Amino acid sequence: MNNIKNQLKKMFIICFLTQLLMACGADNKVEISEKKVAMDFFDAIYNQKNIKQALTLSSKKFKKEIKKYKTANNVARRLLHLQFNSVKMTTAAQKTQIIDEYNTQITMTVVFTGKRSNGTFKDYKKIRLIKENDTWVVDKILQDS
């Protein structure tokens, strides 16, 4: 009797886990917001100093640009022209442009408040994000206007 109960419990657990795994299939993909992608991209560069993480949040075209700089510090200094010892970021206004049913791009401003050389500095960068394979990625650093 005890053996049958144990086997029934095991069968129930296996069925439950199977249902759970099937519910977590590829169709239930969670989309990460464009704001989170932008914040994670700059966090990877400035706070984590992890160029590989920044590359995972970049478009195919932008990856080629970033790879030229080899390190997160070089990206911060030479591509972004912003250096901080530590930084906090917020996103500001954004403009969404739907190009066609397959292409959407967003222009966003990221505001930086960071410490550098015994002082606190504020700056901003405008960026363009696009959807690539249904995922938001950073595509370009836009010129300050």
N, C-alpha and C positions, 0 to 999 in steps of 0.2 A: 504494500500500500504506500509506504514511504517512497519507494523507488518510483512508483507511478507519478506521485506528486512532484518529485524532483524532475522527472522527464517532462511533465506538463509545464512546469515553471520554465525550463530551458526552452521548450518550444514557443512559449509565450514571449520570452525575451528575444528569441531569434526573429519571430514575426514582427515584434515591435521595432527592433533595430532595422529590419528590412524596410518597413514602412517609413521609418525616419530617414533612412538613406535615400529612398526613392523620392521623398518629398524635397530633399536637398539637391535635386538634379540640376543640370545646366540651365533649365528653363527658368529657374528662380534666381537668376543673376541679380545681385544688388548693384545698383548704379551709384557710383560715388559722385557727389555734387561737384560742379565746376569750382566752387569756392574752396572746398576741401582739397581738391587737386592743386590749386594755386598755392594755398597755404602750405601743403605738404612739400611741394616743389621747393619753395624758398626755405622752409625749415630744413630740408635735406642739405641745401647749400650752406646756409648760415649757422645753424645750430648743431646739426648732426655731422656736418662736414663730410657728407657721403654723396659723391658724384654718381655712384651706381644707382642709388635711390632716386636721384633727380632724373637720371636717364629713363627710369621706368615710368616717369610721369611726363615724358616728352614725346612729341610727334617724331615720326621717322626723320623728317627733314631737320628738325631742331636737334635731334640726337647727334647728327653729323657735326653741327656747329659746336655743341658742348664738348664733344670728344676731343676737339682740337686743344682744349685747355688742360686736359689731363687730371686736374685736381679741383676740388670744390673751392679752394682759396683762389685759384687762378680764375675760375668762372666768376666769382664775386668781384675780384679786382679788375679783370680785363673785359669781361663781357657785360657785367652789370654795372660796373663803375661805382660800386658801393661796398665799403668794407666796414665790418662791425666785429667787435669782440663777442657780443651777444645781442640778439635782436628780438623784438616782439613785432608781430605783424597783424594788420587788419585789412579787410578788403573794403573798397569803397564802391561807388556807383559802377554799374556795368551796362553794357549795351549788347543785346542779342540780335544777331542778324541771321536770318534763315535764307540761305543761298538757294537751295532747292530741297526736295524731300529727303535727300541723303546727306546734305552738308549743312551744318550749323556751326557758327562761330560766335564767340563771346569776347568782347573787349572788356577788361577789368583793370582796375587800379588797385595796387597793393601798397599800403602805407607802412613804412618801416620806422620804428622807434628803437634806436640801439645805442649801445655804449661803444665809444672809441676814444682812445687817447685822453682819458680823464674827463670826458664830456659826453653829453647825451645829444644825439643828432636825430633829426627826422628827415625822411626822404620818401620818395614814391617811385614806383615803376608801373608803366602801363604794359599789359601783356595781352596776347591773343591766345585763346584756347579754342580748340576744335574738337569735334567728335571723330575719333578714329576707331573703327571697329566697335561702335556703340560705347566707347569709353572717352571721357574728357581727358585731354592731354594739353600741355603747354606747347604752343606752336611757334611763338615769336615774342621777343621783347621789342615793344614798339618805341619809337623815338619820342622823347619828351617834347610836348608842344607848348 
